[in-house]
Amino acid sequence: MNVGIDLGTTFSAVARIRQGRPELIPNREGERLTPSVVLVQENGRVVVGSVAKEQAVIQPDGVVTAVKNYMGTREEFLLADGGRYLPEVISSFILRRLVQDAQRFAGQPVEGAVITIPAYFTDVQRKATIDAARLANIPLLSTINEPTAAAVYYVSSLGETGPLNLMVYDLGGGTFDVTIIAARGLDIQVLSTGGLSHTGGKDLDMAIAEYVCQVFSETHEINLEDEEYQDEYQELMLKAESCKIQLSSRESASIPLRVGRVKENVVITREFLESKVRKLYLRTESVVKRAMRDAGLTFSQLDRVVLVGGSSKIPLIQSSLHNLTGIVPSADVNPDEAVALGAAIYAGRCGSVSDVCSHSIGIAAFSGERQVNHILISRSSRLPCQVDESFFTIRKNQTGIFVTLTEGESSDLRDVTILSEQEIPLPEGLPEGTEVIVTLSLDTNQILHLKLCVAAAGVCEEYTINRTQNMDAEDLKKWKGLALSKTIF
């Protein structure tokens, strides 16, 4: 059995193809969506999902939420068992739980998985997600961008074979992506993509929580963000999320909270929430406009606007998109489920997908006396892609070439991400001015590869990119043993 996995910030899901149709696989609690929450208890027991989310109030020190926001960093989570866990390890626990539940429900092993990734994830974030699958011992078929997976499911559910221009607007718990797609049946061609990290429904939860904190501070002189109130603050965050959901269909909702002998019932109005939503939407609108320009389309050329991600359900988001595009956003698919279902279709190898890269890739090079970011692969280049660039040795018998790989759009090195800085050895005895060809390539998973060729010496080799923010081979071996030693509940 092959499956599609939506590894989400707030919720995750797993789906399969059954009798020719994609279906979500319920978890062991019977839920279609599994909260992306991990609890590690003092005895080392690892709990994933709703039970972990519920116990976050009681054991806040042992719980990790929204780990997706930390992928591609070296952030360590110190949990109740005294262990320090990297984001890839926490994510591997979620993946293992999803696969275990799928196998238990279907009664057959998972032989391959397609995992979805935010379109705007960087190279190191993508590598971290792939590493999480390796730590979970999951046979990874490939990755696919979340909006692309949603588009695959959308056009599949429509059953239309004619050409369609789609905008997929994906606002989840912690990330935002927009992708412009040309579809002819299940043949999907991505025209452009864009997005924002640390942007989504969690921002609204925080805004509600901050307002409640302000009420307690001004009315009772209680600072809920103090360490002594960490249990109450965790409870507040859960209630803030519930309040946000209620305000999608109600004019007001209340948050009851007890702190010691103080009991307060804080009323949150839809007007308050919409003031925060409006700011969030305006951030995404600028990205939408840029993606349309990159795709070479006007809004009048769009056929559909497809909503993905739980936060896209917010009424003000939908009405604002309608005003911008002139199109009523589609309600034909469940925004929470479309990504996993599309990944399952892709895992079944139905149709074809042609995607683009979301960030420019370059190399630091001298322009006069200063180093600049020299872009080799431009944003929105079709995947897979490869670019060669010639450089020349600056002295006789030069023993190596220092390569700085970058990700970003600016020519100023201070405004881009440095992916890797490493010295690549050169053959001995090269004269000054020897040509060295640097080849950068992105595969279909949008993972970067580096190759150096020196024709004069008959040398051409691919080199491992030493990404400072990712695990290396030794790390993977060490952490895989630890991750797989844990039993997932």
C-alpha positions as CSV (number, residue, x, y, z in Angstrom):
1,M,0.0,0.0,0.0
2,N,1.3,3.5,-0.9
3,V,0.0,6.4,1.1
4,G,0.0,10.2,0.9
5,I,0.9,12.1,4.1
6,D,0.1,15.7,4.9
7,L,2.6,16.6,7.6
8,G,0.9,19.7,8.9
9,T,1.7,22.4,11.5
10,T,-1.4,21.9,13.5
11,F,-2.9,18.7,12.1
12,S,-1.5,15.8,10.0
13,A,-3.3,13.3,7.9
14,V,-2.7,10.1,5.9
15,A,-4.6,8.9,2.8
16,R,-4.6,6.0,0.4
17,I,-6.2,4.9,-2.9
18,R,-9.0,2.4,-2.4
19,Q,-11.1,1.1,-5.3
20,G,-9.7,3.8,-7.5
21,R,-10.6,6.7,-5.2
22,P,-8.6,8.5,-2.6
23,E,-9.7,8.3,1.0
24,L,-8.5,9.5,4.4
25,I,-7.4,6.8,6.8
26,P,-8.7,7.4,10.4
27,N,-6.3,7.2,13.3
28,R,-6.7,4.8,16.2
29,E,-9.1,7.3,17.9
30,G,-11.3,7.3,14.8
31,E,-10.3,10.8,13.9
32,R,-9.6,11.8,10.2
33,L,-7.0,14.4,11.4
34,T,-4.3,13.8,13.9
35,P,-3.1,16.8,15.9
36,S,0.6,17.4,15.2
37,V,1.4,17.3,18.9
38,V,4.1,15.2,20.6
39,L,4.3,14.4,24.3
40,V,7.5,12.8,25.8
41,Q,6.9,11.7,29.3
42,E,9.4,11.3,32.1
43,N,9.7,7.5,31.5
44,G,10.5,8.2,27.8
45,R,7.0,7.2,26.6
46,V,6.1,9.1,23.4
47,V,2.5,10.0,22.8
48,V,1.3,11.6,19.6
49,G,-2.1,13.2,18.7
50,S,-5.2,14.1,20.6
51,V,-4.0,12.6,23.9
52,A,-0.8,14.6,23.7
53,K,-2.7,17.7,22.9
54,E,-5.0,17.2,25.9
55,Q,-2.1,16.6,28.3
56,A,-0.4,19.7,27.1
57,V,-2.3,21.6,29.8
58,I,-1.0,19.2,32.5
59,Q,2.5,18.6,31.3
60,P,3.5,21.7,29.2
61,D,7.2,21.0,29.6
62,G,6.9,17.6,27.9
63,V,4.9,18.7,24.9
64,V,6.0,20.0,21.4
65,T,3.4,21.7,19.2
66,A,3.9,23.3,15.7
67,V,7.3,21.6,15.3
68,K,7.0,22.2,11.5
69,N,7.9,25.8,12.2
70,Y,11.3,24.7,13.4
71,M,12.2,22.4,10.6
72,G,15.6,23.3,9.1
73,T,16.9,24.7,12.4
74,R,19.1,23.2,15.1
75,E,16.5,24.0,17.8
76,E,16.5,21.5,20.6
77,F,13.5,20.6,22.6
78,L,14.3,19.7,26.2
79,L,11.5,17.4,27.3
80,A,10.3,15.7,30.5
81,D,12.6,12.6,30.1
82,G,15.6,14.9,30.1
83,G,16.3,14.3,26.4
84,R,17.0,16.9,23.9
85,Y,15.2,16.3,20.6
86,L,15.8,18.0,17.2
87,P,12.8,19.0,15.0
88,E,13.4,16.1,12.6
89,V,13.1,13.6,15.5
90,I,9.8,15.1,16.7
91,S,8.5,15.0,13.2
92,S,9.6,11.4,12.8
93,F,7.4,10.5,15.8
94,I,4.4,12.1,14.0
95,L,5.2,10.2,10.8
96,R,5.5,6.9,12.5
97,R,2.2,7.3,14.3
98,L,0.5,8.1,11.0
99,V,2.0,5.1,9.3
100,Q,1.2,2.8,12.2
101,D,-2.4,3.9,12.2
102,A,-2.7,3.5,8.4
103,Q,-1.3,-0.1,8.6
104,R,-3.5,-1.0,11.6
105,F,-6.7,0.3,9.8
106,A,-5.9,-1.1,6.3
107,G,-4.4,-4.4,7.6
108,Q,-1.5,-4.1,5.2
109,P,2.0,-2.6,5.3
110,V,2.9,0.8,3.9
111,E,5.4,0.1,1.1
112,G,5.8,3.7,0.0
113,A,4.8,7.2,1.0
114,V,4.6,10.7,-0.6
115,I,5.0,13.4,2.0
116,T,3.8,17.0,1.3
117,I,5.9,20.1,2.0
118,P,5.0,23.8,2.0
119,A,5.8,25.2,-1.5
120,Y,7.8,27.9,0.1
121,F,10.0,25.7,2.2
122,T,13.7,26.3,1.8
123,D,16.3,23.7,0.8
124,V,17.3,23.0,4.4
125,Q,13.6,22.7,5.5
126,R,13.0,20.2,2.6
127,K,16.1,18.2,3.6
128,A,14.9,18.2,7.2
129,T,11.6,16.8,6.2
130,I,13.2,14.0,4.1
131,D,15.5,13.3,7.1
132,A,12.5,13.0,9.3
133,A,11.1,10.3,7.0
134,R,14.5,8.5,7.2
135,L,14.5,8.6,11.0
136,A,11.0,7.1,10.9
137,N,12.2,4.3,8.6
138,I,9.5,5.2,6.1
139,P,10.1,4.2,2.4
140,L,9.8,7.7,0.9
141,L,8.6,7.7,-2.8
142,S,9.0,11.4,-3.2
143,T,7.8,14.7,-1.8
144,I,5.2,17.1,-3.3
145,N,4.4,20.7,-2.6
146,E,1.2,21.0,-0.6
147,P,-0.7,23.3,-3.0
148,T,0.2,21.1,-5.9
149,A,-1.1,18.1,-4.0
150,A,-4.3,20.0,-3.3
151,A,-4.7,20.9,-7.0
152,V,-4.2,17.2,-8.0
153,Y,-7.1,16.3,-5.7
154,Y,-9.2,19.2,-6.8
155,V,-9.0,18.5,-10.5
156,S,-9.5,14.8,-9.8
157,S,-12.7,15.4,-7.9
158,L,-14.0,17.7,-10.7
159,G,-13.4,15.1,-13.4
160,E,-12.8,17.9,-16.0
161,T,-10.3,17.2,-18.8
162,G,-10.3,20.7,-20.3
163,P,-7.6,23.4,-19.4
164,L,-8.0,25.2,-16.1
165,N,-6.0,28.0,-14.5
166,L,-6.1,27.6,-10.8
167,M,-4.9,29.6,-7.8
168,V,-4.4,27.4,-4.7
169,Y,-4.5,29.6,-1.6
170,D,-3.1,27.5,1.3
171,L,-3.3,29.2,4.7
172,G,-2.7,26.7,7.4
173,G,-1.7,26.8,11.1
174,G,1.8,28.1,10.6
175,T,2.6,28.5,6.9
176,F,1.1,30.2,3.9
177,D,1.6,29.2,0.3
178,V,0.1,30.3,-3.0
179,T,0.6,28.4,-6.2
180,I,-0.7,29.2,-9.7
181,I,-1.4,26.1,-11.7
182,A,-2.3,25.2,-15.3
183,A,-4.2,21.9,-15.3
184,R,-5.4,19.7,-18.1
185,G,-7.1,16.8,-16.3
186,L,-4.5,15.2,-14.0
187,D,-1.6,16.8,-15.9
188,I,-0.5,19.6,-13.5
189,Q,1.9,22.3,-14.5
190,V,2.9,24.7,-11.8
191,L,3.4,28.2,-13.2
192,S,4.6,30.0,-10.1
193,T,4.6,29.7,-6.3
194,G,5.2,31.9,-3.3
195,G,4.7,32.0,0.4
196,L,5.5,33.0,4.0
197,S,6.8,31.1,6.9
198,H,5.5,31.5,10.4
199,T,2.2,32.8,9.1
200,G,-1.2,31.3,9.7
201,G,-3.9,30.4,12.2
202,K,-1.4,30.3,15.1
203,D,-1.0,34.0,14.7
204,L,-4.7,34.5,15.4
205,D,-4.5,32.1,18.4
206,M,-1.7,34.2,19.8
207,A,-3.6,37.5,19.2
208,I,-6.6,36.1,21.2
209,A,-4.3,34.8,24.0
210,E,-2.5,38.1,24.2
211,Y,-5.8,40.0,24.6
212,V,-6.9,37.6,27.5
213,C,-3.4,38.2,29.1
214,Q,-4.0,41.9,28.8
215,V,-7.4,41.6,30.6
216,F,-5.9,39.6,33.4
217,S,-3.0,42.1,33.8
218,E,-5.1,45.2,33.8
219,T,-8.0,43.8,35.9
220,H,-6.2,41.4,38.3
221,E,-2.5,42.4,38.0
222,I,-1.8,38.8,37.0
223,N,0.9,38.1,34.3
224,L,-0.2,34.9,32.7
225,E,3.1,34.7,30.8
226,D,5.0,34.2,34.1
227,E,6.5,30.8,34.6
228,E,4.3,30.2,37.6
229,Y,1.2,30.3,35.4
230,Q,2.5,28.0,32.6
231,D,-0.4,25.5,33.1
232,E,-3.0,28.2,32.9
233,Y,-1.3,29.7,29.8
234,Q,-1.3,26.3,28.1
235,E,-5.0,26.0,28.8
236,L,-5.5,29.5,27.5
237,M,-3.8,28.6,24.1
238,L,-6.1,25.6,23.7
239,K,-9.2,27.7,24.4
240,A,-7.9,30.5,22.1
241,E,-7.9,28.0,19.2
242,S,-11.4,26.8,20.0
243,C,-12.6,30.4,20.3
244,K,-11.1,31.3,16.8
245,I,-13.0,28.4,15.3
246,Q,-16.3,29.4,17.0
247,L,-16.0,32.9,15.6
248,S,-16.1,31.7,12.0
249,S,-19.9,31.2,12.6
250,R,-20.7,33.4,15.6
251,E,-20.5,37.1,16.5
252,S,-18.8,36.4,19.8
253,A,-17.3,33.7,21.9
254,S,-16.1,33.5,25.5
255,I,-13.0,32.2,27.1
256,P,-13.5,31.1,30.8
257,L,-10.2,30.9,32.7
258,R,-9.5,30.4,36.4
259,V,-6.2,31.4,37.9
260,G,-6.0,30.6,41.6
261,R,-9.1,32.2,43.2
262,V,-9.6,34.5,40.2
263,K,-12.2,33.5,37.7
264,E,-12.7,35.5,34.5
265,N,-14.9,35.0,31.5
266,V,-13.3,37.0,28.6
267,V,-15.6,37.8,25.6
268,I,-13.9,37.9,22.2
269,T,-15.9,39.4,19.3
270,R,-15.7,38.6,15.7
271,E,-14.9,42.3,15.1
272,F,-11.8,41.9,17.2
273,L,-10.7,38.7,15.4
274,E,-11.4,40.2,12.0
275,S,-9.1,43.1,12.8
276,K,-6.3,40.6,13.2
277,V,-7.4,38.5,10.3
278,R,-7.3,41.6,8.0
279,K,-3.6,42.2,8.9
280,L,-2.8,38.5,8.2
281,Y,-4.7,38.6,4.9
282,L,-2.9,41.7,3.7
283,R,0.5,40.0,4.2
284,T,-0.7,37.1,2.0
285,E,-2.2,39.4,-0.6
286,S,1.1,40.9,-1.6
287,V,2.5,37.4,-2.1
288,V,-0.5,36.4,-4.2
289,K,0.0,39.4,-6.5
290,R,3.6,38.6,-7.0
291,A,2.8,34.9,-7.8
292,M,0.3,36.1,-10.5
293,R,3.0,38.3,-12.0
294,D,5.5,35.5,-12.0
295,A,2.9,33.2,-13.7
296,G,2.3,35.8,-16.4
297,L,-1.5,35.8,-15.7
298,T,-4.1,38.4,-14.7
299,F,-6.9,37.6,-12.3
300,S,-9.3,37.6,-15.2
301,Q,-7.5,34.6,-16.7
302,L,-8.1,32.5,-13.6
303,D,-10.8,29.9,-13.7
304,R,-10.9,28.8,-10.0
305,V,-9.5,29.8,-6.6
306,V,-9.0,26.7,-4.4
307,L,-8.8,27.0,-0.6
308,V,-6.5,24.8,1.4
309,G,-5.6,24.8,5.1
310,G,-7.9,25.3,8.0
311,S,-7.4,29.0,8.3
312,S,-8.7,29.6,4.8
313,K,-12.2,28.8,6.1
314,I,-12.3,32.2,7.9
315,P,-15.1,34.2,6.3
316,L,-13.1,37.4,5.9
317,I,-10.3,35.5,4.1
318,Q,-12.8,34.2,1.6
319,S,-14.5,37.5,1.0
320,S,-11.2,39.3,0.7
321,L,-10.0,36.8,-2.0
322,H,-13.4,37.2,-3.8
323,N,-12.9,41.0,-3.9
324,L,-9.3,40.6,-5.1
325,T,-9.8,38.0,-7.8
326,G,-13.4,38.4,-8.8
327,I,-13.9,34.7,-8.2
328,V,-15.9,33.1,-5.3
329,P,-13.3,30.7,-3.7
330,S,-14.2,27.1,-4.3
331,A,-15.9,25.2,-1.5
332,D,-15.8,21.9,-3.5
333,V,-13.1,20.3,-1.4
334,N,-12.5,20.1,2.3
335,P,-9.5,22.5,2.9
336,D,-8.2,20.3,5.8
337,E,-8.2,17.1,3.7
338,A,-7.3,18.0,0.1
339,V,-3.6,17.9,0.6
340,A,-3.4,14.4,2.0
341,L,-5.9,13.1,-0.6
342,G,-3.9,14.7,-3.5
343,A,-0.7,13.2,-2.1
344,A,-2.4,9.7,-2.2
345,I,-3.3,10.2,-5.8
346,Y,0.3,11.2,-6.6
347,A,1.5,8.2,-4.7
348,G,-0.6,6.1,-7.0
349,R,1.2,7.7,-9.9
350,C,-2.0,9.0,-11.5
351,G,-1.4,11.9,-13.9
352,S,1.8,14.0,-14.1
353,V,3.1,17.0,-12.1
354,S,5.6,19.6,-13.4
355,D,6.6,21.9,-10.5
356,V,8.9,24.9,-10.1
357,C,11.5,26.0,-7.5
358,S,10.3,28.5,-4.9
359,H,13.6,30.2,-4.3
360,S,16.6,31.3,-6.3
361,I,19.8,29.4,-5.8
362,G,23.2,31.0,-6.2
363,I,26.8,31.2,-5.3
364,A,29.0,33.9,-3.8
365,A,31.3,35.4,-6.4
366,F,33.5,38.4,-6.7
367,S,32.3,41.5,-8.5
368,G,35.2,43.8,-8.5
369,E,36.5,43.8,-5.0
370,R,33.4,42.7,-3.2
371,Q,31.5,39.4,-3.0
372,V,27.9,39.3,-4.2
373,N,25.2,36.7,-4.6
374,H,25.4,35.4,-8.1
375,I,22.1,33.7,-8.9
376,L,22.5,30.5,-11.0
377,I,19.0,29.0,-10.7
378,S,16.2,31.6,-10.8
379,R,13.0,31.4,-8.7
380,S,10.2,29.6,-10.7
381,S,12.6,27.5,-12.8
382,R,11.0,24.3,-13.9
383,L,12.1,21.2,-12.0
384,P,14.4,19.3,-12.3
385,C,16.9,21.9,-13.5
386,Q,20.7,22.3,-13.9
387,V,23.0,25.2,-14.5
388,D,26.7,25.3,-15.2
389,E,28.9,28.2,-14.4
390,S,32.7,28.6,-15.2
391,F,35.2,30.0,-12.7
392,F,39.0,30.2,-12.9
393,T,41.8,29.5,-10.5
394,I,43.6,32.6,-9.4
395,R,47.0,31.1,-8.7
396,K,49.3,28.3,-9.8
397,N,48.9,25.0,-7.9
398,Q,45.7,26.2,-6.2
399,T,44.7,23.3,-4.0
400,G,41.0,24.1,-3.5
401,I,38.1,26.3,-4.3
402,F,35.9,27.8,-1.5
403,V,32.2,27.5,-2.5
404,T,29.4,29.5,-0.7
405,L,26.0,28.3,-1.8
406,T,23.1,30.7,-1.3
407,E,19.3,30.8,-1.4
408,G,17.4,34.1,-2.0
409,E,16.7,36.8,-4.5
410,S,19.0,39.6,-3.4
411,S,22.5,40.3,-4.8
412,D,23.5,41.4,-1.3
413,L,24.9,38.4,0.6
414,R,23.5,39.9,3.8
415,D,20.0,39.5,2.5
416,V,20.1,35.8,1.5
417,T,20.4,32.5,3.3
418,I,23.8,30.9,3.3
419,L,23.1,27.2,2.7
420,S,26.7,26.0,2.9
421,E,30.3,27.2,3.0
422,Q,32.9,24.6,2.2
423,E,36.2,24.1,0.5
424,I,36.3,21.7,-2.4
425,P,39.7,20.1,-3.2
426,L,41.2,20.6,-6.7
427,P,43.7,18.3,-8.5
428,E,47.4,19.0,-8.0
429,G,49.5,21.0,-10.4
430,L,46.8,23.2,-12.0
431,P,48.1,26.3,-13.8
432,E,46.7,29.8,-13.0
433,G,43.5,30.5,-14.9
434,T,42.4,26.8,-15.1
435,E,38.6,26.6,-15.7
436,V,36.5,25.0,-13.0
437,I,32.9,24.3,-13.9
438,V,30.5,24.5,-11.0
439,T,27.2,22.7,-11.6
440,L,24.2,23.3,-9.4
441,S,21.1,21.2,-9.9
442,L,17.7,20.8,-8.2
443,D,15.9,17.5,-8.4
444,T,12.2,16.9,-8.4
445,N,12.1,17.1,-4.6
446,Q,13.7,20.6,-4.9
447,I,16.9,19.3,-3.2
448,L,20.1,21.0,-4.2
449,H,23.1,19.0,-5.6
450,L,26.7,20.3,-6.3
451,K,29.2,19.0,-8.9
452,L,32.6,20.4,-9.9
453,C,34.4,19.5,-13.1
454,V,38.0,20.4,-14.1
455,A,38.2,19.4,-17.8
456,A,42.0,20.0,-17.9
457,A,42.6,17.3,-15.3
458,G,39.8,15.0,-16.4
459,V,38.0,15.3,-13.0
460,C,34.2,15.6,-12.5
461,E,32.7,14.8,-9.1
462,E,29.5,15.4,-7.2
463,Y,30.1,16.6,-3.6
464,T,28.0,16.3,-0.5
465,I,26.6,19.7,0.5
466,N,27.5,20.4,4.1
467,R,24.3,22.1,5.2
468,T,25.0,23.7,8.6
469,Q,21.4,23.5,9.6
470,N,20.8,19.9,8.7
471,M,21.9,16.5,10.0
472,D,24.9,14.9,8.4
473,A,25.3,11.2,7.8
474,E,26.7,10.6,11.3
475,D,23.8,12.6,12.9
476,L,21.3,10.6,10.9
477,K,22.7,7.3,12.1
478,K,22.8,8.4,15.7
479,W,19.4,9.9,15.8
480,K,17.7,7.1,13.8
481,G,18.7,4.6,16.5
482,L,17.3,6.8,19.2
483,A,14.1,7.6,17.3
484,L,13.3,4.0,16.4
485,S,14.0,2.8,20.0
486,K,10.9,4.8,21.2
487,T,7.5,3.2,21.2
488,I,4.8,5.5,19.8
489,F,1.4,5.7,21.5
